[in-house]
Amino acid sequence: MIQYKIKPKALSITIMVCSLLFLSSCNESEYLNVDNPNSVTEATFWKTPLQFNSALNATYGAMQFSAISGSGLSEEEVRADIADTYTFFRPLIYRQLTYTDNSPQVVNKWTQLYIGIFRANQIINKIEEADATAFAPKQKETIIAQARCLRAFFYFQLVHTYGKAIIRTEATATGLNKGLSSIAEVNAAIIIPDLVYAKDNLPPTWVDSKDKGRLTWGTATSLLGKVYLYDKKWTEAANEFKLVIDSQIYSLTPNVLDNFTDQNEFNSESILEVAYSATANPGASGANTDDTPFAAGAEANDVASQYASIGGFGGFNTVISNYYLHELFLSDEIDPANAINTTNAQSRRLTASICPKDFEGKYFGVDNTNQQVHAYRGLGLTALVKKYTNWYQATSEYPLNRSGINFRHIRLADVYLMYAEALVSSPSGDVNEAIKYIDLVRERAGVKTLKQYLTANGNTFPQLNISKQVHGTQPMVAPTKANILTHIQMVERPLELCFEGHRWKDLVRWGKVKEALQTVADDLNWRSANLIDVLDKAPLNISGSVNLLELTANQNYKSAVHDYFPLPATELQTNTGL
């Protein structure tokens, strides 16, 4: 398959100059409107499988936009209970929930998702008019299935970012003044039918290596399960996730770090992955990504610079780990009998995810004696974000905000945890089955499994989400469905999936935003009141002051206002149908 960037649109080239020698004999109405036979027009483009695949590549490319898979996500992450920022960085408006309908991520994500939807609609609309004999058996259906799965992904992101969406299924510049539809309406009209069709018509895997990154049966099935999970249809969700698990197409990578580097991409755990390259299109900023989505043509991502250290390592660390997440990682006790652990005192999952002051190994080529790594330590910084940065191989981030690390929207560990959640949320679910899949994730992380805790502690396990620094101890609880669900919500998902674009959506669908923000606020108030007992002391080694920015978020939060982004001002101003 030939891969190249193409943005199909009708082109018209008019010949404006005629030789004076023939001017007197030319008919003006003829020579002023001659089509260029070499141009690509609306009438000539939508004909062949190659053309539809080119349009499909452009639709995949929309997933590379910064607001969908890049730095914009860091601004969404900072709202939740796992991240923080500083008063002098733009993410402050998201940290303190003071953003408006004209804030960059609010506007950009809406616009970029609808670009993806428009491109998908073009394919879905136009392929029905194409000559069926031009396609090999099942080729047409596979193209449609990819377009519909992509459209479902874009709409899923829309409704769970904004709480609603405008249903647009036609690729047209007219008829855009339409009203809003609810999550349930969009699910019924678009997302579920699209995913069912994609599930029925996408291959389990792609044979040609050039097709790495294309959507598969597993992508559609996992996303469909996620739709049901968000809709609290536990049995349906569990059934879809179990299909993915039992297919044996996917397996956890041996090391969790394999999911956040550019060295083991499209691996056995990957289900929905967006490709980036640090070397393609040199000189372009990672902020301008909209290109072919596969390894041969993908451009760079800009998210790494938001996380990497500002202390001479090419980043700005505008978004950092907060104390809750940092302490959660420290509570995640390593299992010395697990072969993945050698001389490390910190878990492999911690090392792959955050960079505390006492980090192990190297960070951009330096060890933890380098005082510049945590340049803002006097402002309460205790841990940087490592995920999606090049800390493991480079001396600094690539220039121009360029990173080649792919972004994973769905991976098998996420499916395991969603399956476990569906099981313990269902009246008929099996809690022991849920623990089994949680423990597969924990075992890969090199930490003690729930089963190990239960065996050693009279069938109880610790509530690892309770701050030992603040409360002195972590209560031991029985493995009831409610307690296992709390563990999934407040321990396992934030530890395994932090900074992967899930946390705020998770808290909203659980109805736990206020509870999570209040917990962080209470712990911050205790640390502020007991400053002498926490400054420069284990486990967090807070220096200078306690970062209290989250207190404003806790005070400002109103579910009806903040669970979802507001409709962008641009849509409100231009759409008379609202």
VEXVEXDREN-998599 format. One record per residue (C-alpha): residue in one letter; chain; y, x, z. Coordinates in steps of 0.02 Angstrom, whole numbers, plus 50000, padded with zeros to 5 digits. Example, Ala and Ser with C-alpha at 12.3 -4.5 7.8 and 13.67 -1.06 7.14 Angstrom:
2
{node A A {49775 50615 50390}}
{node S A {49947 50684 50357}}
% end
This chain:
578
{node M A {50000 50000 50000}}
{node I A {50171 50068 49953}}
{node Q A {50292 50062 50099}}
{node Y A {50478 50067 50081}}
{node K A {50631 49986 50150}}
{node I A {50691 49837 50052}}
{node K A {50805 49695 50097}}
{node P A {50776 49565 49960}}
{node K A {50925 49464 49903}}
{node A A {50989 49392 49744}}
{node L A {51087 49518 49644}}
{node S A {51198 49486 49495}}
{node I A {51274 49624 49391}}
{node T A {51406 49574 49266}}
{node I A {51454 49685 49121}}
{node M A {51642 49700 49132}}
{node V A {51680 49824 48993}}
{node C A {51647 49807 48809}}
{node S A {51685 49940 48681}}
{node L A {51850 49907 48596}}
{node L A {51761 49936 48431}}
{node F A {51665 49772 48451}}
{node L A {51792 49674 48552}}
{node S A {51851 49569 48407}}
{node S A {51676 49515 48359}}
{node C A {51608 49480 48537}}
{node N A {51596 49306 48608}}
{node E A {51682 49313 48777}}
{node S A {51566 49186 48857}}
{node E A {51415 49290 48808}}
{node Y A {51462 49467 48851}}
{node L A {51543 49432 49020}}
{node N A {51384 49358 49095}}
{node V A {51238 49467 49045}}
{node D A {51106 49498 49180}}
{node N A {51050 49675 49211}}
{node P A {50864 49675 49164}}
{node N A {50831 49809 49296}}
{node S A {50905 49714 49442}}
{node V A {50805 49624 49576}}
{node T A {50854 49441 49586}}
{node E A {50798 49291 49687}}
{node A A {50708 49228 49533}}
{node T A {50614 49390 49497}}
{node F A {50576 49455 49672}}
{node W A {50460 49329 49754}}
{node K A {50314 49350 49634}}
{node T A {50188 49484 49680}}
{node P A {50090 49536 49836}}
{node L A {50185 49702 49834}}
{node Q A {50351 49609 49843}}
{node F A {50293 49497 49983}}
{node N A {50227 49647 50079}}
{node S A {50396 49732 50056}}
{node A A {50481 49579 50130}}
{node L A {50352 49578 50268}}
{node N A {50393 49760 50309}}
{node A A {50575 49710 50330}}
{node T A {50521 49571 50449}}
{node Y A {50419 49694 50552}}
{node G A {50572 49806 50548}}
{node A A {50675 49675 50641}}
{node M A {50569 49710 50795}}
{node Q A {50649 49883 50799}}
{node F A {50821 49815 50838}}
{node S A {50893 49887 50998}}
{node A A {50913 49720 51084}}
{node I A {50730 49677 51053}}
{node S A {50637 49840 51084}}
{node G A {50770 49970 51125}}
{node S A {50912 50006 51245}}
{node G A {50962 49824 51261}}
{node L A {50804 49791 51361}}
{node S A {50861 49913 51494}}
{node E A {51011 49800 51524}}
{node E A {50894 49652 51550}}
{node E A {50780 49754 51664}}
{node V A {50921 49800 51782}}
{node R A {50942 49618 51835}}
{node A A {50774 49615 51923}}
{node D A {50707 49683 52087}}
{node I A {50645 49850 52019}}
{node A A {50800 49932 51945}}
{node D A {50978 49983 51983}}
{node T A {51132 50064 51906}}
{node Y A {51305 50128 51955}}
{node T A {51479 50052 51959}}
{node F A {51538 50154 51810}}
{node F A {51403 50102 51685}}
{node R A {51395 49948 51573}}
{node P A {51232 49883 51648}}
{node L A {51333 49844 51806}}
{node I A {51377 49672 51735}}
{node Y A {51192 49634 51720}}
{node R A {51148 49710 51889}}
{node Q A {51278 49601 51975}}
{node L A {51249 49449 51863}}
{node T A {51429 49445 51803}}
{node Y A {51391 49451 51616}}
{node T A {51463 49315 51504}}
{node D A {51419 49227 51342}}
{node N A {51509 49368 51251}}
{node S A {51420 49516 51334}}
{node P A {51335 49636 51211}}
{node Q A {51150 49603 51251}}
{node V A {51180 49416 51261}}
{node V A {51255 49413 51086}}
{node N A {51151 49550 51004}}
{node K A {50979 49487 51054}}
{node W A {51013 49311 50991}}
{node T A {51079 49378 50826}}
{node Q A {50940 49504 50800}}
{node L A {50800 49381 50841}}
{node Y A {50869 49258 50715}}
{node I A {50876 49395 50583}}
{node G A {50690 49418 50612}}
{node I A {50661 49231 50603}}
{node F A {50760 49217 50441}}
{node R A {50656 49355 50361}}
{node A A {50494 49274 50417}}
{node N A {50553 49106 50351}}
{node Q A {50591 49184 50182}}
{node I A {50410 49239 50164}}
{node I A {50336 49077 50228}}
{node N A {50447 48971 50114}}
{node K A {50437 49076 49956}}
{node I A {50251 49116 49957}}
{node E A {50210 48932 49935}}
{node E A {50302 48937 49769}}
{node A A {50215 49095 49709}}
{node D A {50073 49096 49582}}
{node A A {49912 49091 49684}}
{node T A {49820 49188 49549}}
{node A A {49927 49342 49585}}
{node F A {49842 49363 49754}}
{node A A {49670 49427 49798}}
{node P A {49558 49313 49902}}
{node K A {49632 49287 50077}}
{node Q A {49779 49402 50036}}
{node K A {49905 49260 50034}}
{node E A {49841 49189 50198}}
{node T A {49849 49361 50281}}
{node I A {50031 49383 50228}}
{node I A {50076 49210 50292}}
{node A A {49983 49243 50455}}
{node Q A {50083 49402 50487}}
{node A A {50247 49313 50450}}
{node R A {50203 49167 50563}}
{node C A {50145 49280 50704}}
{node L A {50308 49379 50692}}
{node R A {50407 49217 50692}}
{node A A {50312 49158 50846}}
{node F A {50353 49323 50933}}
{node F A {50538 49307 50893}}
{node Y A {50542 49126 50953}}
{node F A {50447 49171 51111}}
{node Q A {50578 49301 51150}}
{node L A {50716 49176 51113}}
{node V A {50656 49035 51224}}
{node H A {50613 49147 51371}}
{node T A {50777 49243 51359}}
{node Y A {50892 49093 51331}}
{node G A {50787 48949 51397}}
{node K A {50806 48857 51233}}
{node A A {50823 48889 51047}}
{node I A {50879 48812 50883}}
{node I A {50729 48775 50773}}
{node R A {50760 48847 50601}}
{node T A {50615 48852 50479}}
{node E A {50709 48865 50315}}
{node A A {50780 49027 50245}}
{node T A {50947 48955 50196}}
{node A A {51130 48985 50230}}
{node T A {51160 48798 50240}}
{node G A {51104 48672 50370}}
{node L A {51133 48793 50514}}
{node N A {51229 48669 50621}}
{node K A {51083 48608 50724}}
{node G A {51056 48561 50905}}
{node L A {50953 48646 51038}}
{node S A {50769 48623 51074}}
{node S A {50681 48651 51240}}
{node I A {50545 48780 51272}}
{node A A {50413 48642 51261}}
{node E A {50483 48580 51096}}
{node V A {50488 48754 51019}}
{node N A {50312 48788 51081}}
{node A A {50247 48628 51002}}
{node A A {50342 48641 50839}}
{node I A {50335 48827 50802}}
{node I A {50255 48949 50922}}
{node I A {50085 48873 50954}}
{node P A {50051 48815 50773}}
{node D A {50107 48984 50708}}
{node L A {49994 49079 50828}}
{node V A {49844 48967 50797}}
{node Y A {49863 48996 50609}}
{node A A {49885 49184 50638}}
{node K A {49734 49190 50752}}
{node D A {49629 49107 50616}}
{node N A {49689 49218 50475}}
{node L A {49729 49392 50542}}
{node P A {49596 49529 50541}}
{node P A {49527 49602 50704}}
{node T A {49582 49774 50644}}
{node W A {49659 49851 50489}}
{node V A {49551 49974 50392}}
{node D A {49686 50076 50306}}
{node S A {49775 50198 50422}}
{node K A {49938 50156 50333}}
{node D A {49927 49983 50410}}
{node K A {49933 50044 50590}}
{node G A {50052 49935 50685}}
{node R A {50019 49776 50587}}
{node L A {49983 49621 50688}}
{node T A {49801 49575 50716}}
{node W A {49692 49435 50781}}
{node G A {49709 49514 50953}}
{node T A {49900 49508 50943}}
{node A A {49901 49323 50902}}
{node T A {49769 49280 51032}}
{node S A {49854 49379 51171}}
{node L A {50024 49304 51132}}
{node L A {49948 49129 51127}}
{node G A {49872 49160 51298}}
{node K A {50042 49216 51359}}
{node V A {50122 49056 51294}}
{node Y A {49994 48953 51390}}
{node L A {50017 49061 51546}}
{node Y A {50206 49035 51545}}
{node D A {50172 48848 51523}}
{node K A {50054 48850 51674}}
{node K A {49905 48799 51570}}
{node W A {49789 48912 51668}}
{node T A {49622 48869 51588}}
{node E A {49688 48884 51411}}
{node A A {49774 49049 51453}}
{node A A {49619 49121 51535}}
{node N A {49512 49071 51385}}
{node E A {49625 49161 51262}}
{node F A {49637 49319 51367}}
{node K A {49448 49322 51392}}
{node L A {49423 49314 51204}}
{node V A {49528 49471 51187}}
{node I A {49436 49558 51329}}
{node D A {49262 49510 51268}}
{node S A {49301 49561 51088}}
{node Q A {49281 49743 51144}}
{node I A {49412 49791 51016}}
{node Y A {49524 49860 51154}}
{node S A {49499 49974 51303}}
{node L A {49612 50054 51433}}
{node T A {49666 50230 51389}}
{node P A {49599 50363 51509}}
{node N A {49775 50404 51569}}
{node V A {49913 50275 51588}}
{node L A {50037 50404 51521}}
{node D A {49953 50387 51350}}
{node N A {50051 50225 51330}}
{node F A {50223 50304 51347}}
{node T A {50222 50460 51239}}
{node D A {50231 50493 51052}}
{node Q A {50065 50586 51055}}
{node N A {49937 50447 51071}}
{node E A {50013 50298 50985}}
{node F A {49923 50142 50921}}
{node N A {49788 50187 51044}}
{node S A {49641 50085 51109}}
{node E A {49753 49990 51231}}
{node S A {49888 49940 51107}}
{node I A {49898 49757 51055}}
{node L A {50080 49736 51000}}
{node E A {50172 49899 50969}}
{node V A {50336 49937 50881}}
{node A A {50342 50104 50790}}
{node Y A {50482 50233 50802}}
{node S A {50501 50410 50737}}
{node A A {50617 50548 50797}}
{node T A {50605 50642 50632}}
{node A A {50626 50506 50500}}
{node N A {50801 50480 50431}}
{node P A {50876 50629 50522}}
{node G A {51057 50609 50576}}
{node A A {51048 50422 50605}}
{node S A {51078 50359 50780}}
{node G A {50933 50278 50868}}
{node A A {51046 50130 50900}}
{node N A {51036 50082 50716}}
{node T A {50853 50043 50693}}
{node D A {50800 49919 50560}}
{node D A {50677 50000 50444}}
{node T A {50497 49999 50391}}
{node P A {50391 49976 50547}}
{node F A {50250 50096 50514}}
{node A A {50232 50281 50552}}
{node A A {50284 50339 50379}}
{node G A {50455 50258 50385}}
{node A A {50504 50207 50560}}
{node E A {50669 50268 50630}}
{node A A {50710 50321 50807}}
{node N A {50731 50219 50967}}
{node D A {50883 50236 51081}}
{node V A {50809 50177 51246}}
{node A A {50763 50351 51310}}
{node S A {50942 50405 51333}}
{node Q A {50973 50259 51451}}
{node Y A {50838 50322 51569}}
{node A A {50839 50513 51554}}
{node S A {50939 50617 51677}}
{node I A {51125 50645 51647}}
{node G A {51113 50816 51729}}
{node G A {51099 50913 51567}}
{node F A {50942 50829 51500}}
{node G A {51020 50729 51359}}
{node G A {51023 50560 51445}}
{node F A {51141 50452 51547}}
{node N A {51020 50376 51677}}
{node T A {51121 50214 51666}}
{node V A {50967 50122 51731}}
{node I A {50864 50195 51873}}
{node S A {50721 50144 51987}}
{node N A {50779 50054 52143}}
{node Y A {50713 50081 52320}}
{node Y A {50591 49935 52311}}
{node L A {50500 50003 52159}}
{node H A {50507 50182 52223}}
{node E A {50429 50136 52390}}
{node L A {50302 50025 52303}}
{node F A {50240 50176 52206}}
{node L A {50230 50277 52367}}
{node S A {50127 50140 52450}}
{node D A {50006 50146 52304}}
{node E A {49884 50261 52392}}
{node I A {49786 50380 52281}}
{node D A {49597 50382 52286}}
{node P A {49538 50561 52315}}
{node A A {49366 50516 52248}}
{node N A {49437 50464 52080}}
{node A A {49408 50602 51952}}
{node I A {49581 50576 51875}}
{node N A {49657 50648 52035}}
{node T A {49651 50837 52052}}
{node T A {49787 50924 52152}}
{node N A {49912 50782 52141}}
{node A A {49978 50694 52295}}
{node Q A {50070 50562 52194}}
{node S A {49979 50435 52086}}
{node R A {49960 50462 51900}}
{node R A {50048 50296 51876}}
{node L A {50198 50355 51977}}
{node T A {50208 50517 51878}}
{node A A {50203 50421 51714}}
{node S A {50336 50296 51768}}
{node I A {50470 50367 51883}}
{node C A {50542 50535 51937}}
{node P A {50578 50547 52124}}
{node K A {50663 50699 52198}}
{node D A {50496 50773 52251}}
{node F A {50416 50744 52081}}
{node E A {50260 50841 52037}}
{node G A {50243 50951 51884}}
{node K A {50385 50970 51760}}
{node Y A {50528 50858 51706}}
{node F A {50604 50914 51541}}
{node G A {50535 51087 51576}}
{node V A {50601 51109 51754}}
{node D A {50523 51081 51926}}
{node N A {50589 50985 52075}}
{node T A {50693 51130 52138}}
{node N A {50818 51098 51999}}
{node Q A {50964 51010 52081}}
{node Q A {51031 50939 51917}}
{node V A {50884 50822 51885}}
{node H A {50951 50696 52010}}
{node A A {51135 50728 51976}}
{node Y A {51193 50569 52063}}
{node R A {51089 50594 52220}}
{node G A {51246 50579 52328}}
{node L A {51267 50401 52267}}
{node G A {51100 50346 52336}}
{node L A {50991 50390 52186}}
{node T A {50809 50423 52235}}
{node A A {50711 50405 52072}}
{node L A {50742 50409 51884}}
{node V A {50645 50313 51752}}
{node K A {50521 50417 51652}}
{node K A {50444 50284 51540}}
{node Y A {50496 50299 51358}}
{node T A {50583 50466 51386}}
{node N A {50528 50636 51320}}
{node W A {50516 50717 51492}}
{node Y A {50339 50779 51459}}
{node Q A {50373 50891 51310}}
{node A A {50557 50926 51282}}
{node T A {50698 51021 51366}}
{node S A {50816 50874 51338}}
{node E A {50822 50709 51247}}
{node Y A {50838 50716 51059}}
{node P A {51017 50716 50994}}
{node L A {51102 50555 50940}}
{node N A {51001 50448 51060}}
{node R A {50844 50475 50957}}
{node S A {50669 50453 51026}}
{node G A {50508 50435 50930}}
{node I A {50409 50348 51067}}
{node N A {50340 50180 51013}}
{node F A {50377 50025 51117}}
{node R A {50230 49920 51177}}
{node H A {50263 49734 51199}}
{node I A {50081 49692 51240}}
{node R A {49942 49809 51297}}
{node L A {49771 49780 51372}}
{node A A {49822 49816 51553}}
{node D A {49948 49674 51537}}
{node V A {49810 49559 51470}}
{node Y A {49696 49605 51616}}
{node L A {49833 49561 51741}}
{node M A {49881 49400 51651}}
{node Y A {49696 49351 51647}}
{node A A {49682 49385 51834}}
{node E A {49839 49282 51865}}
{node A A {49771 49136 51764}}
{node L A {49609 49142 51864}}
{node V A {49688 49139 52038}}
{node S A {49815 49007 51983}}
{node S A {49680 48889 51922}}
{node P A {49592 48774 52047}}
{node S A {49426 48824 51968}}
{node G A {49465 49009 51945}}
{node D A {49356 49147 52014}}
{node V A {49451 49260 52135}}
{node N A {49317 49395 52127}}
{node E A {49332 49400 51938}}
{node A A {49520 49419 51958}}
{node I A {49498 49564 52079}}
{node K A {49380 49648 51955}}
{node Y A {49515 49657 51821}}
{node I A {49653 49706 51941}}
{node D A {49542 49848 52000}}
{node L A {49510 49910 51823}}
{node V A {49698 49937 51809}}
{node R A {49708 50017 51982}}
{node E A {49560 50131 51950}}
{node R A {49640 50196 51790}}
{node A A {49799 50229 51891}}
{node G A {49697 50336 52012}}
{node V A {49739 50229 52164}}
{node K A {49628 50140 52289}}
{node T A {49557 49978 52223}}
{node L A {49568 49812 52311}}
{node K A {49379 49815 52329}}
{node Q A {49391 49982 52420}}
{node Y A {49521 49911 52539}}
{node L A {49416 49755 52570}}
{node T A {49259 49857 52604}}
{node A A {49347 49975 52725}}
{node N A {49451 49844 52818}}
{node G A {49340 49696 52860}}
{node N A {49375 49602 52697}}
{node T A {49564 49623 52708}}
{node F A {49689 49723 52607}}
{node P A {49869 49780 52640}}
{node Q A {50023 49690 52576}}
{node L A {50089 49841 52485}}
{node N A {50251 49754 52438}}
{node I A {50310 49754 52619}}
{node S A {50425 49902 52654}}
{node K A {50350 50018 52783}}
{node Q A {50518 50102 52805}}
{node V A {50599 49937 52853}}
{node H A {50456 49844 52940}}
{node G A {50352 49989 53006}}
{node T A {50187 49919 52944}}
{node Q A {50105 49822 52804}}
{node P A {50007 49668 52862}}
{node M A {49824 49656 52815}}
{node V A {49775 49492 52730}}
{node A A {49618 49407 52667}}
{node P A {49581 49400 52479}}
{node T A {49630 49218 52456}}
{node K A {49693 49156 52289}}
{node A A {49870 49146 52359}}
{node N A {49866 49323 52427}}
{node I A {49791 49395 52267}}
{node L A {49923 49303 52165}}
{node T A {50060 49378 52275}}
{node H A {49982 49550 52248}}
{node I A {49986 49525 52059}}
{node Q A {50165 49463 52063}}
{node M A {50244 49583 52187}}
{node V A {50135 49739 52174}}
{node E A {50025 49758 52021}}
{node R A {50137 49693 51882}}
{node P A {50294 49787 51938}}
{node L A {50194 49947 51962}}
{node E A {50097 49941 51799}}
{node L A {50228 49860 51686}}
{node C A {50397 49915 51753}}
{node F A {50529 49945 51620}}
{node E A {50422 49865 51484}}
{node G A {50529 49708 51467}}
{node H A {50427 49588 51576}}
{node R A {50496 49586 51753}}
{node W A {50641 49463 51743}}
{node K A {50541 49341 51636}}
{node D A {50399 49353 51762}}
{node L A {50511 49313 51910}}
{node V A {50589 49166 51818}}
{node R A {50424 49086 51768}}
{node W A {50359 49106 51947}}
{node G A {50519 49034 52020}}
{node K A {50537 49192 52125}}
{node V A {50702 49268 52071}}
{node K A {50795 49219 52230}}
{node E A {50651 49271 52342}}
{node A A {50638 49441 52257}}
{node L A {50826 49474 52262}}
{node Q A {50835 49418 52443}}
{node T A {50695 49537 52492}}
{node V A {50785 49683 52412}}
{node A A {50950 49629 52492}}
{node D A {50873 49615 52666}}
{node D A {50797 49788 52650}}
{node L A {50962 49860 52588}}
{node N A {51056 49783 52734}}
{node W A {50931 49861 52855}}
{node R A {50950 50032 52774}}
{node S A {51139 50018 52778}}
{node A A {51136 49970 52962}}
{node N A {51015 50111 53001}}
{node L A {51092 50243 52888}}
{node I A {51064 50387 53006}}
{node D A {50878 50349 53008}}
{node V A {50855 50347 52819}}
{node L A {50973 50478 52747}}
{node D A {50877 50629 52681}}
{node K A {50718 50569 52763}}
{node A A {50548 50519 52695}}
{node P A {50488 50418 52610}}
{node L A {50639 50392 52495}}
{node N A {50754 50539 52538}}
{node I A {50913 50439 52509}}
{node S A {51065 50554 52499}}
{node G A {51248 50517 52533}}
{node S A {51245 50328 52540}}
{node V A {51138 50175 52509}}
{node N A {51163 50094 52338}}
{node L A {51215 49916 52383}}
{node L A {51255 49845 52210}}
{node E A {51110 49723 52217}}
{node L A {51192 49630 52361}}
{node T A {51318 49558 52240}}
{node A A {51179 49498 52126}}
{node N A {51095 49411 52273}}
{node Q A {51259 49325 52318}}
{node N A {51299 49276 52138}}
{node Y A {51128 49214 52085}}
{node K A {51110 49032 52038}}
{node S A {50950 48980 51953}}
{node A A {51033 48859 51832}}
{node V A {51157 48992 51778}}
{node H A {51061 49156 51782}}
{node D A {50876 49123 51748}}
{node Y A {50917 49128 51564}}
{node F A {51057 49205 51465}}
{node P A {51194 49084 51410}}
{node L A {51207 49038 51227}}
{node P A {51312 49171 51141}}
{node A A {51495 49132 51113}}
{node T A {51472 49166 50927}}
{node E A {51344 49025 50913}}
{node L A {51450 48906 51016}}
{node Q A {51601 48940 50907}}
{node T A {51515 48920 50738}}
{node N A {51378 48791 50765}}
{node T A {51455 48616 50761}}
{node G A {51284 48541 50796}}
{node L A {51285 48599 50977}}
% end
